[in-house]
Amino acid sequence: MDAAQVRRWIAGFEAATETDRQAHRRRGADPAWSIRLALSMIDAAHHGSGGRAVRDSLRETEAERVRAVWARLRQRLRR
């Protein structure tokens, strides 16, 4: 592919994205579809890991920080 072909290819993707955005605006939100998609992604991740929980130490560390902040906020509210 040369540069002009790549630009046309990208322009096609951008046009399709804009068409999708306009269609979504006309249809409005679909909560049932969103939930189905989220559950399907969770299921795909579960199957992709062979059913094992994938451990991510960075994510777990961040989750612990968030829990600590919430715990401090709850303590302040109780005072």
N, C-alpha and C positions, 0 to 999 in steps of 0.2 A: 504494500500500500504506500502511496505517496502522501505528502502532507495534505493536498487538496481532498483526497479521498477520506482521510482521517477526519478532516474538518466537516465534510458532508455527513460522515457517519455520526459524529458527535452532535451535529445539528439535528439529525433525525431523532436521536435519543432525547435531546432537549425538547423537540416539538412533541414527541410522544408523552413526555413528562407533563408538559403544559396541558395537553389534551386530557390527561388523567386528572390533573388538578381541577380543571373546569368541570369535568364530569362529576367529580367528588363534591364540588360546590353545589351542583344542581341536585344531586341525590341527598346530600346531607349526611350526617353521621349515622353509622349503623353499629350500635353497641354489640348486637349479637355476633356480627361478623368479627368485630375486634376481639371479643372473648374467644371465639372459635380459633382465630389466628394465633392468639397468645397461647392457648392450650396446645395447639398443634406444634408451635415452636418449642414449648416445654417438652412435649412428647418426643420431638425430633432430637432435642439435646439429650434427653434421657437415653434414647436408643443409640445415639451417636457415641455415648460414653459406655456403651455395653451395660447400661443399667447401674453403673457405679457412679457415685457422687464425685464430681470433679472438684478437687480442692484447689482453691486459689488463695494462697496465703496473703497476698496484697489485698484482695477483696475482703477476706476475713478480718484483717487488721483494720481496714476502714470501717467495717460493720461494727467492730468493737468500739471504735472511737465514737461512732454515732450513738451507740447504746450508752456509752459513758456520758455523753452530752445530755441525752434524754433523762438519764438518771439524775444528773445534777439539776436539770430544770424541774423535774418532779419534786426533788427535795426542796427547792426554793418555793415552789407553789404551796407546799405543806406548811411552811413557816408562817 
